[in-house]
Amino acid sequence: MKAVFLDRDSFPSNMKFHYPEGISEVIEYPNTTLDEVAERIQGADIVLTNKVVLTKDVIEQAHDLKLVQVTATGINNVDAQACKEQGIALQNVDGYSSISVPEHTFALLLALRRNLVAYIDDVRAGKWGESSFFCFLDYPIKDLANTKLAIVGKGIIGNKVAEIAKAFGMQVMFAEHKNAKVVREGYVPFNEAIQQADVLSLHCPLTETTKDLISTTEFEQMKPDAILLNMGRGGIVNEPALIKALTEKRIMGAGFDVATQEPMPHHHPLQALTKLPNFLLTPHIAWGSNEAMQKLANIAMEKIAQFMNPSS
């Protein structure tokens, strides 16, 4: 069998992909443009992609293709219906970032609650040496203990975030689906959670129902000293509404690891927010600890091996 990895360099070189026996040829491309996909997957039995898009057109041209292995959780970069119509299996990887994403969530949260970036920047600028006292307290510092955390998404990551939050002494609630007619046991009505939360953390996929989940109406309901965290996907939060909420100080701050366009272009609306001290944006790296990436690689290879030998 022949395997083609379309964007191997989306992972560091020290991450090892141990291809299963039975794959006789492997071609790893650093990256692949849309125009190059059709040609590169010709003759391949297995295609691996992290974020390279596989459209209906290129899938229909790949007559030898048997499996598309997405080296990520989201499969929105692959036309799933086209795979189904052509009898091509489509697999993703999940469960690999159940430590990395929650830890990154709290890294951003602590930085915002304690104004770490502002203090570190001032120290670098020499302000501490100019202080009249042993310290300077120019920016508010707030504890996490005894605050309320509302989590959207009660999967592996959401539950781990809840576990860490409780260790900090936070009160945790899981928000029910927006506009849900029935509130499940263990959940709080969506609007009630939004209104009560000191911290609102998003750990849900981007779907038709979660697109613009947080927009103008929700920002108006949130506490003025609330913090919004998005480790899910760009688009769950309406970006123009976010810009308005932060610039008009309707909420205290926000920490994001995602955007609607990735990589985020220089003209993207969120670029202006990166100048604000109360908005922290990281380049979709919450999942990317060394341990999480190697776990992802191992799971992907195991799933390919299982596909090739389903009875083993």
Steps between C-alpha positions, in 0.01 A plus 500: 500500500607855428448781753528875433524759777399837354621731778759319713666827603188602690666286768854554630766266364555342842146357493529145369245332274566125509311371198354150539629197316329455168569854384777452248536861385465826690527847348501789747455849359586799721177669389260487207307774322148445371631484144741221591264267688348311204837411349663403828232257612485314168588135559482534877309247705519709817513880527591679821406864544502735793349813348542458122157506336370200304209612284238287326679552169840368612344212693311385190827501302683282755398158368738300723418684821367281780554708814532866595662530841460848645776567753269719708156485660314726257424355156348814348793518253383178330181454299353217707206446265732455203701242696182313583383502139836366380520235772802665662542470876549825694662496843599769748695500827354610830589481866864598449485855641303435818789636709653756264185701424380529863847606614514763226154618602623575849824654375295764319251534784767558764682747277179700461376482859839602638598743221826314450573639154467861612724446804765310303503768229546773763788313664670464162453872446680576830196621692571287807834670549326837497241403761489680836403176673610137500224428245251685287135403465392691194275224366233304686584147613213259560496149642319209339378356829130551572423615145247335270612320186247414228616239250342443159582143396496204738738274315841374611655847484209679664500252787877538549462878509235453768732275700782756494260783581377321811861461615527880481188530713273613217129422482434310176186478291440349157280705268210324330458537123386844395120520463459148639144419607617248761789550742683174561612389841837648583450802273394862550278688250719673243391858572524444875856370465599798282362745752660338807842422361813680610675291238337349190708229330407352160595139422249401234530433125397750235166389356193668357359525851818633664588757232481847661404329826639803681397825335363844592208367705725276708759774558223723629403229751852434626649661809713810426794334677456163326768327293423305181722211390478326163711189443239351267478645151488840335141586421352381828542860612379773265819697443347846432297461819814400690686808374213723608476334842870542573543851362189620685613312816183294526715212626834502679698293254527206263749226424480328161698226327294506180377733226262474206798507261810298578774596454354836596577760229631845586170662401292274725274694742653332805842645417387833643403331826849356547612851594270495803646378831180313585491287185741209472519306174714194436538341154288183543761329716291391800507142369871505421699380800772252407317231693167568329648507150683171545184345641311625194760346268485168683119489492493585128740215421300259717180593319665447160628160616150405617355607165753287314450199728152527648507148644824550698 
